[in-house]
Amino acid sequence: LDQISDAGYLVFQQDEAISAPYCVHQVNSFHGTQAGTQEFTELSVLANFDFVSRYMKEVLDPFAGTVNIVPTTLSLIRASLDAAIDNLKARKVATIGAPLLSASIQHVRQASYDQGTVEASMLVSLPKVLNKITLEVVSG
């Protein structure tokens, strides 16, 4: 279920057929610092995924409708995505980290179904919110 959640899906769990479904709440580092704000500080994998997706879309927007699909354009798009990956990996904040842990471009190519479309695919690794800490104390 964690792998499905990491892929950007909101996952509900249900312990028994008669029990109510629930999802694991994820809170950011501001939880607990301001009374009564837990409901406003939830930050799920979906929010992380949406941020990275919107950022990459903004990087690609200037290409649409302004250039032709030629090898140089595909190389420029790939280079722009590489630079965007580096930018997001470098945006580190204490206790939160960077919005992107790692990413790789799977392909940038002209679509087989539409000659006026470029397809780009990226595999990303996003941070998970710390929900629990397990501590084992052993007497030696």
N, CA, C and O atoms as a DFTB+ gen file, in Angstrom:
560 C
 N C O
     1  1       0.822      -1.197       0.000
     2  2       0.000       0.000       0.000
     3  2       0.861       1.253       0.000
     4  3       0.496       2.266      -0.597
     5  1       2.019       1.180       0.680
     6  2       2.913       2.336       0.679
     7  2       3.409       2.655      -0.719
     8  3       3.528       3.827      -1.076
     9  1       3.701       1.634      -1.521
    10  2       4.167       1.869      -2.889
    11  2       3.080       2.519      -3.737
    12  3       3.372       3.382      -4.565
    13  1       1.851       2.118      -3.539
    14  2       0.729       2.735      -4.264
    15  2       0.591       4.191      -3.837
    16  3       0.407       5.074      -4.675
    17  1       0.678       4.439      -2.539
    18  2       0.600       5.800      -2.012
    19  2       1.743       6.649      -2.538
    20  3       1.544       7.812      -2.891
    21  1       2.957       6.067      -2.594
    22  2       4.118       6.795      -3.096
    23  2       3.934       7.205      -4.556
    24  3       4.524       8.188      -5.004
    25  1       3.129       6.463      -5.288
    26  2       2.901       6.775      -6.697
    27  2       1.910       7.917      -6.884
    28  3       1.635       8.312      -8.016
    29  1       1.369       8.456      -5.787
    30  2       0.492       9.614      -5.893
    31  2      -0.983       9.318      -5.736
    32  3      -1.816      10.187      -5.994
    33  1      -1.326       8.109      -5.318
    34  2      -2.730       7.757      -5.124
    35  2      -3.114       7.912      -3.659
    36  3      -2.326       7.592      -2.769
    37  1      -4.316       8.398      -3.411
    38  2      -4.836       8.461      -2.051
    39  2      -5.395       7.081      -1.731
    40  3      -6.358       6.638      -2.356
    41  1      -4.796       6.405      -0.762
    42  2      -5.146       5.025      -0.451
    43  2      -5.962       4.973       0.830
    44  3      -5.555       5.501       1.865
    45  1      -7.115       4.331       0.747
    46  2      -7.950       4.095       1.923
    47  2      -7.756       2.652       2.364
    48  3      -7.615       1.753       1.535
    49  1      -7.750       2.440       3.674
    50  2      -7.641       1.110       4.245
    51  2      -8.909       0.812       5.027
    52  3      -9.604       1.720       5.485
    53  1      -9.196      -0.461       5.169
    54  2     -10.356      -0.887       5.946
    55  2      -9.970      -2.160       6.689
    56  3      -9.658      -3.173       6.063
    57  1      -9.988      -2.116       8.022
    58  2      -9.546      -3.259       8.819
    59  2     -10.477      -4.462       8.702
    60  3     -10.026      -5.605       8.622
    61  1     -11.769      -4.193       8.693
    62  2     -12.767      -5.254       8.579
    63  2     -13.856      -4.790       7.624
    64  3     -14.011      -3.593       7.382
    65  1     -14.604      -5.733       7.085
    66  2     -15.649      -5.393       6.119
    67  2     -16.692      -4.446       6.708
    68  3     -17.312      -3.679       5.971
    69  1     -16.892      -4.488       8.019
    70  2     -17.914      -3.650       8.649
    71  2     -17.347      -2.342       9.191
    72  3     -18.111      -1.463       9.592
    73  1     -16.024      -2.196       9.210
    74  2     -15.435      -0.968       9.766
    75  2     -15.341       0.120       8.699
    76  3     -15.375      -0.150       7.499
    77  1     -15.223       1.342       9.171
    78  2     -15.132       2.482       8.265
    79  2     -13.736       2.542       7.631
    80  3     -12.744       2.252       8.300
    81  1     -13.653       2.912       6.355
    82  2     -12.334       3.059       5.735
    83  2     -11.623       4.301       6.279
    84  3     -12.269       5.248       6.729
    85  1     -10.303       4.286       6.234
    86  2      -9.515       5.416       6.707
    87  2      -8.252       5.540       5.870
    88  3      -7.863       4.600       5.178
    89  1      -7.615       6.696       5.934
    90  2      -6.316       6.873       5.303
    91  2      -5.350       7.381       6.366
    92  3      -5.762       8.004       7.345
    93  1      -4.076       7.113       6.168
    94  2      -3.063       7.562       7.112
    95  2      -2.879       9.052       6.926
    96  3      -2.636       9.518       5.813
    97  1      -2.993       9.807       8.016
    98  2      -2.798      11.248       7.932
    99  2      -1.318      11.547       7.957
   100  3      -0.556      10.961       8.726
   101  1      -0.928      12.470       7.103
   102  2       0.468      12.870       7.039
   103  2       0.526      14.353       7.358
   104  3      -0.166      15.155       6.731
   105  1       1.340      14.715       8.319
   106  2       1.431      16.123       8.697
   107  2       2.846      16.621       8.450
   108  3       3.817      15.872       8.552
   109  1       2.937      17.900       8.124
   110  2       4.272      18.457       7.888
   111  2       4.902      18.914       9.196
   112  3       4.335      18.703      10.268
   113  1       6.054      19.529       9.116
   114  2       6.803      19.876      10.328
   115  2       6.159      21.002      11.138
   116  3       6.610      21.286      12.248
   117  1       5.132      21.640      10.619
   118  2       4.478      22.710      11.369
   119  2       3.438      22.172      12.342
   120  3       2.967      22.905      13.212
   121  1       3.071      20.890      12.205
   122  2       2.115      20.298      13.131
   123  2       2.691      20.338      14.541
   124  3       3.846      19.969      14.758
   125  1       1.911      20.773      15.465
   126  2       2.347      20.823      16.852
   127  2       2.990      22.133      17.244
   128  3       3.202      22.383      18.431
   129  1       3.307      22.977      16.276
   130  2       3.934      24.252      16.611
   131  2       2.896      25.342      16.804
   132  3       3.172      26.363      17.433
   133  1       1.700      25.128      16.263
   134  2       0.624      26.108      16.403
   135  2      -0.641      25.357      16.791
   136  3      -1.126      24.499      16.053
   137  1      -1.157      25.690      17.946
   138  2      -2.327      24.976      18.470
   139  2      -3.499      25.022      17.495
   140  3      -3.794      26.065      16.912
   141  1      -4.161      23.882      17.326
   142  2      -5.373      23.817      16.516
   143  2      -5.158      23.872      15.019
   144  3      -6.113      24.091      14.275
   145  1      -3.931      23.679      14.551
   146  2      -3.695      23.813      13.108
   147  2      -3.444      22.494      12.404
   148  3      -3.091      22.490      11.224
   149  1      -3.616      21.376      13.089
   150  2      -3.323      20.089      12.450
   151  2      -4.105      19.922      11.153
   152  3      -3.549      19.488      10.144
   153  1      -5.392      20.263      11.173
   154  2      -6.206      20.069       9.963
   155  2      -5.750      20.955       8.815
   156  3      -6.072      20.670       7.661
   157  1      -5.013      22.016       9.095
   158  2      -4.547      22.900       8.035
   159  2      -3.114      22.604       7.600
   160  3      -2.632      23.193       6.632
   161  1      -2.439      21.713       8.289
   162  2      -1.038      21.455       7.963
   163  2      -0.805      20.065       7.395
   164  3       0.344      19.645       7.266
   165  1      -1.863      19.342       7.053
   166  2      -1.668      18.026       6.472
   167  2      -1.024      18.161       5.095
   168  3      -1.427      18.990       4.279
   169  1      -0.019      17.331       4.860
   170  2       0.705      17.369       3.595
   171  2       0.871      15.930       3.131
   172  3       1.730      15.211       3.641
   173  1       0.069      15.508       2.181
   174  2       0.120      14.119       1.738
   175  2       1.069      13.969       0.566
   176  3       1.570      14.947       0.012
   177  1       1.301      12.722       0.206
   178  2       2.105      12.426      -0.979
   179  2       1.476      13.075      -2.195
   180  3       2.180      13.496      -3.112
   181  1       0.153      13.160      -2.207
   182  2      -0.527      13.800      -3.340
   183  2      -0.096      15.246      -3.499
   184  3       0.123      15.703      -4.621
   185  1       0.027      15.970      -2.410
   186  2       0.446      17.371      -2.488
   187  2       1.877      17.467      -3.003
   188  3       2.177      18.338      -3.819
   189  1       2.758      16.595      -2.545
   190  2       4.137      16.581      -3.040
   191  2       4.166      16.270      -4.531
   192  3       4.860      16.933      -5.301
   193  1       3.407      15.257      -4.926
   194  2       3.353      14.838      -6.325
   195  2       2.800      15.957      -7.203
   196  3       3.332      16.228      -8.280
   197  1       1.728      16.607      -6.739
   198  2       1.129      17.712      -7.503
   199  2       2.102      18.876      -7.654
   200  3       2.157      19.496      -8.717
   201  1       2.875      19.184      -6.604
   202  2       3.834      20.286      -6.690
   203  2       4.868      20.012      -7.767
   204  3       5.150      20.879      -8.595
   205  1       5.437      18.811      -7.762
   206  2       6.458      18.456      -8.757
   207  2       5.851      18.462     -10.153
   208  3       6.476      18.955     -11.092
   209  1       4.648      17.925     -10.307
   210  2       3.982      17.893     -11.614
   211  2       3.732      19.298     -12.155
   212  3       4.004      19.573     -13.323
   213  1       3.213      20.188     -11.302
   214  2       2.955      21.565     -11.741
   215  2       4.250      22.280     -12.109
   216  3       4.290      23.031     -13.083
   217  1       5.299      22.052     -11.338
   218  2       6.587      22.682     -11.613
   219  2       7.120      22.234     -12.982
   220  3       7.585      23.059     -13.769
   221  1       7.050      20.944     -13.256
   222  2       7.531      20.425     -14.542
   223  2       6.679      20.942     -15.700
   224  3       7.197      21.204     -16.785
   225  1       5.377      21.088     -15.471
   226  2       4.502      21.637     -16.510
   227  2       4.912      23.063     -16.850
   228  3       4.948      23.439     -18.022
   229  1       5.225      23.863     -15.822
   230  2       5.663      25.244     -16.054
   231  2       6.965      25.290     -16.849
   232  3       7.177      26.206     -17.644
   233  1       7.827      24.317     -16.640
   234  2       9.088      24.243     -17.389
   235  2       8.809      23.964     -18.868
   236  3       9.494      24.500     -19.739
   237  1       7.810      23.130     -19.155
   238  2       7.514      22.732     -20.530
   239  2       6.587      23.689     -21.276
   240  3       6.589      23.711     -22.506
   241  1       5.800      24.472     -20.556
   242  2       4.829      25.366     -21.200
   243  2       5.418      26.265     -22.291
   244  3       4.777      26.426     -23.330
   245  1       6.599      26.858     -22.113
   246  2       7.122      27.752     -23.154
   247  2       7.389      27.063     -24.496
   248  3       7.476      27.746     -25.517
   249  1       7.521      25.754     -24.524
   250  2       7.789      25.053     -25.772
   251  2       6.535      24.886     -26.634
   252  3       6.613      24.928     -27.861
   253  1       5.383      24.698     -25.990
   254  2       4.144      24.406     -26.723
   255  2       3.739      25.581     -27.603
   256  3       3.598      26.710     -27.131
   257  1       3.559      25.301     -28.869
   258  2       3.079      26.310     -29.814
   259  2       4.128      27.306     -30.268
   260  3       3.796      28.255     -30.979
   261  1       5.389      27.123     -29.880
   262  2       6.424      28.100     -30.255
   263  2       7.583      27.490     -31.032
   264  3       8.384      28.222     -31.614
   265  1       7.689      26.162     -31.054
   266  2       8.810      25.511     -31.738
   267  2       8.299      24.343     -32.571
   268  3       7.169      23.887     -32.398
   269  1       9.137      23.873     -33.464
   270  2       8.834      22.674     -34.246
   271  2       9.454      21.464     -33.559
   272  3      10.418      21.585     -32.803
   273  1       8.886      20.302     -33.834
   274  2       9.431      19.074     -33.263
   275  2      10.561      18.586     -34.166
   276  3      10.336      17.970     -35.209
   277  1      11.774      18.882     -33.729
   278  2      12.995      18.455     -34.410
   279  2      13.936      17.925     -33.321
   280  3      13.708      18.185     -32.139
   281  1      14.973      17.200     -33.691
   282  2      15.878      16.651     -32.674
   283  2      16.417      17.695     -31.691
   284  3      16.567      17.410     -30.503
   285  1      16.704      18.892     -32.183
   286  2      17.213      19.941     -31.296
   287  2      16.180      20.313     -30.238
   288  3      16.528      20.539     -29.079
   289  1      14.913      20.377     -30.633
   290  2      13.844      20.699     -29.680
   291  2      13.737      19.625     -28.612
   292  3      13.611      19.937     -27.428
   293  1      13.786      18.356     -29.019
   294  2      13.702      17.266     -28.053
   295  2      14.878      17.322     -27.078
   296  3      14.710      17.056     -25.888
   297  1      16.057      17.663     -27.573
   298  2      17.230      17.806     -26.693
   299  2      17.064      18.968     -25.724
   300  3      17.435      18.863     -24.555
   301  1      16.504      20.084     -26.208
   302  2      16.263      21.239     -25.336
   303  2      15.247      20.902     -24.239
   304  3      15.413      21.297     -23.085
   305  1      14.213      20.181     -24.606
   306  2      13.200      19.785     -23.625
   307  2      13.838      18.880     -22.573
   308  3      13.619      19.072     -21.377
   309  1      14.620      17.902     -23.006
   310  2      15.294      17.005     -22.065
   311  2      16.233      17.790     -21.138
   312  3      16.265      17.545     -19.932
   313  1      16.990      18.725     -21.701
   314  2      17.917      19.534     -20.892
   315  2      17.152      20.396     -19.886
   316  3      17.597      20.579     -18.753
   317  1      16.003      20.924     -20.304
   318  2      15.184      21.734     -19.392
   319  2      14.650      20.894     -18.243
   320  3      14.621      21.346     -17.099
   321  1      14.230      19.676     -18.545
   322  2      13.748      18.779     -17.495
   323  2      14.886      18.379     -16.559
   324  3      14.690      18.313     -15.346
   325  1      16.072      18.113     -17.106
   326  2      17.231      17.799     -16.264
   327  2      17.547      18.954     -15.312
   328  3      17.818      18.734     -14.132
   329  1      17.509      20.180     -15.829
   330  2      17.780      21.358     -14.991
   331  2      16.707      21.510     -13.919
   332  3      17.012      21.879     -12.784
   333  1      15.456      21.231     -14.268
   334  2      14.362      21.331     -13.300
   335  2      14.522      20.283     -12.197
   336  3      14.251      20.564     -11.029
   337  1      14.958      19.089     -12.560
   338  2      15.207      18.040     -11.571
   339  2      16.285      18.500     -10.592
   340  3      16.121      18.395      -9.377
   341  1      17.387      19.011     -11.138
   342  2      18.481      19.498     -10.279
   343  2      18.013      20.619      -9.360
   344  3      18.395      20.669      -8.191
   345  1      17.185      21.517      -9.889
   346  2      16.669      22.630      -9.098
   347  2      15.845      22.125      -7.922
   348  3      16.037      22.574      -6.791
   349  1      14.928      21.196      -8.180
   350  2      14.066      20.696      -7.100
   351  2      14.850      19.879      -6.085
   352  3      14.543      19.928      -4.894
   353  1      15.845      19.137      -6.522
   354  2      16.672      18.363      -5.589
   355  2      17.509      19.275      -4.698
   356  3      17.870      18.894      -3.584
   357  1      17.817      20.475      -5.182
   358  2      18.652      21.411      -4.421
   359  2      17.852      22.277      -3.450
   360  3      18.447      22.946      -2.605
   361  1      16.539      22.284      -3.544
   362  2      15.694      23.123      -2.690
   363  2      15.484      22.478      -1.324
   364  3      14.362      22.107      -0.980
   365  1      16.529      22.345      -0.562
   366  2      16.454      21.672       0.733
   367  2      16.106      22.655       1.836
   368  3      16.645      23.759       1.907
   369  1      15.195      22.225       2.690
   370  2      14.783      23.010       3.855
   371  2      14.941      22.110       5.069
   372  3      14.584      20.933       5.020
   373  1      15.471      22.650       6.152
   374  2      15.666      21.853       7.372
   375  2      14.352      21.212       7.801
   376  3      13.311      21.870       7.778
   377  1      14.381      19.979       8.181
   378  2      13.279      19.132       8.651
   379  2      12.247      18.794       7.573
   380  3      11.346      17.991       7.815
   381  1      12.366      19.383       6.412
   382  2      11.431      19.061       5.328
   383  2      12.187      18.411       4.174
   384  3      11.670      17.499       3.529
   385  1      13.395      18.869       3.913
   386  2      14.181      18.334       2.815
   387  2      13.800      18.985       1.500
   388  3      13.183      20.050       1.473
   389  1      14.171      18.339       0.425
   390  2      13.865      18.835      -0.916
   391  2      12.554      18.228      -1.392
   392  3      12.179      17.146      -0.941
   393  1      11.845      18.908      -2.301
   394  2      10.582      18.355      -2.801
   395  2      10.774      17.137      -3.697
   396  3       9.820      16.410      -3.974
   397  1      12.013      16.913      -4.152
   398  2      12.302      15.796      -5.045
   399  2      13.589      15.118      -4.577
   400  3      14.639      15.757      -4.509
   401  1      13.512      13.839      -4.258
   402  2      14.696      13.110      -3.812
   403  2      15.564      12.693      -4.990
   404  3      16.785      12.849      -4.967
   405  1      14.914      12.158      -6.020
   406  2      15.620      11.773      -7.231
   407  2      14.618      11.685      -8.373
   408  3      13.408      11.610      -8.156
   409  1      15.141      11.696      -9.585
   410  2      14.286      11.573     -10.760
   411  2      15.137      11.172     -11.949
   412  3      16.324      11.488     -12.022
   413  1      14.515      10.478     -12.868
   414  2      15.187      10.149     -14.124
   415  2      14.185      10.301     -15.260
   416  3      13.011       9.956     -15.126
   417  1      14.664      10.813     -16.358
   418  2      13.818      10.988     -17.539
   419  2      13.813       9.667     -18.294
   420  3      14.858       9.174     -18.718
   421  1      12.634       9.108     -18.453
   422  2      12.502       7.832     -19.156
   423  2      12.570       8.023     -20.672
   424  3      13.230       7.257     -21.375
   425  1      11.882       9.052     -21.163
   426  2      11.953       9.374     -22.590
   427  2      11.383      10.758     -22.876
   428  3      10.541      11.270     -22.138
   429  1      11.861      11.345     -23.960
   430  2      11.296      12.558     -24.556
   431  2      11.251      12.256     -26.041
   432  3      12.293      12.111     -26.680
   433  1      10.037      12.159     -26.598
   434  2       9.907      11.725     -27.991
   435  2       8.625      12.255     -28.621
   436  3       7.686      12.663     -27.937
   437  1       8.625      12.232     -29.921
   438  2       7.413      12.599     -30.671
   439  2       6.413      11.457     -30.522
   440  3       6.770      10.287     -30.659
   441  1       5.170      11.802     -30.244
   442  2       4.136      10.790     -30.021
   443  2       3.831      10.038     -31.308
   444  3       3.773      10.631     -32.385
   445  1       3.639       8.739     -31.191
   446  2       3.311       7.922     -32.370
   447  2       1.878       8.159     -32.835
   448  3       1.568       7.951     -34.008
   449  1       1.010       8.589     -31.937
   450  2      -0.403       8.770     -32.245
   451  2      -0.736      10.171     -32.761
   452  3      -1.816      10.385     -33.311
   453  1       0.191      11.132     -32.588
   454  2      -0.061      12.510     -33.024
   455  2       1.287      13.182     -33.292
   456  3       2.073      13.388     -32.366
   457  1       1.553      13.520     -34.540
   458  2       2.847      14.093     -34.902
   459  2       3.078      15.482     -34.334
   460  3       4.197      15.991     -34.394
   461  1       2.041      16.108     -33.783
   462  2       2.178      17.426     -33.182
   463  2       2.315      17.388     -31.667
   464  3       2.204      18.420     -31.005
   465  1       2.555      16.199     -31.116
   466  2       2.642      16.033     -29.670
   467  2       3.996      15.441     -29.288
   468  3       4.504      14.539     -29.954
   469  1       4.571      15.962     -28.207
   470  2       5.780      15.385     -27.626
   471  2       5.389      14.718     -26.319
   472  3       4.668      15.293     -25.504
   473  1       5.871      13.503     -26.132
   474  2       5.647      12.762     -24.893
   475  2       6.936      12.802     -24.073
   476  3       8.027      12.580     -24.598
   477  1       6.794      13.082     -22.799
   478  2       7.927      13.020     -21.884
   479  2       7.480      12.219     -20.674
   480  3       6.356      12.372     -20.197
   481  1       8.364      11.366     -20.182
   482  2       8.043      10.537     -19.031
   483  2       9.203      10.595     -18.045
   484  3      10.369      10.495     -18.427
   485  1       8.859      10.760     -16.765
   486  2       9.866      10.828     -15.703
   487  2       9.511       9.855     -14.589
   488  3       8.338       9.669     -14.269
   489  1      10.513       9.246     -14.010
   490  2      10.353       8.411     -12.826
   491  2      10.892       9.217     -11.657
   492  3      12.062       9.600     -11.659
   493  1      10.049       9.482     -10.648
   494  2      10.446      10.342      -9.540
   495  2      10.374       9.611      -8.206
   496  3       9.606       8.664      -8.035
   497  1      11.184      10.068      -7.277
   498  2      11.136       9.597      -5.896
   499  2      10.879      10.813      -5.015
   500  3      11.667      11.758      -5.000
   501  1       9.765      10.780      -4.277
   502  2       9.343      11.910      -3.460
   503  2       9.523      11.593      -1.980
   504  3       9.490      10.428      -1.586
   505  1       9.713      12.622      -1.158
   506  2       9.857      12.368       0.283
   507  2       8.541      11.926       0.901
   508  3       7.462      12.300       0.442
   509  1       8.651      11.137       1.933
   510  2       7.482      10.717       2.704
   511  2       7.441      11.533       3.991
   512  3       8.486      11.861       4.554
   513  1       6.263      11.851       4.447
   514  2       6.094      12.590       5.696
   515  2       6.290      11.629       6.862
   516  3       5.791      10.504       6.841
   517  1       7.018      12.078       7.875
   518  2       7.249      11.258       9.067
   519  2       5.964      11.172       9.878
   520  3       5.511      12.170      10.438
   521  1       5.381       9.987       9.940
   522  2       4.134       9.784      10.676
   523  2       4.339       9.121      12.029
   524  3       3.606       9.405      12.976
   525  1       5.326       8.244      12.128
   526  2       5.543       7.500      13.360
   527  2       7.040       7.362      13.598
   528  3       7.833       7.371      12.656
   529  1       7.411       7.235      14.847
   530  2       8.781       6.900      15.212
   531  2       8.714       5.658      16.091
   532  3       7.995       5.642      17.090
   533  1       9.440       4.646      15.734
   534  2       9.502       3.433      16.524
   535  2      10.845       3.426      17.247
   536  3      11.897       3.541      16.618
   537  1      10.803       3.293      18.561
   538  2      12.008       3.305      19.376
   539  2      12.107       1.999      20.137
   540  3      11.150       1.572      20.783
   541  1      13.262       1.368      20.059
   542  2      13.510       0.157      20.820
   543  2      14.581       0.475      21.849
   544  3      15.682       0.896      21.496
   545  1      14.262       0.274      23.116
   546  2      15.207       0.516      24.202
   547  2      15.613      -0.862      24.755
   548  3      14.768      -1.641      25.197
   549  1      16.911      -1.139      24.721
   550  2      17.421      -2.432      25.156
   551  2      18.412      -2.218      26.292
   552  3      19.327      -1.401      26.192
   553  1      18.217      -2.950      27.350
   554  2      19.155      -2.874      28.481
   555  2      20.289      -3.858      28.242
   556  3      20.055      -5.020      27.910
   557  1      21.532      -3.382      28.415
   558  2      22.668      -4.245      28.101
   559  2      23.461      -4.681      29.278
   560  3      24.440      -5.411      29.126
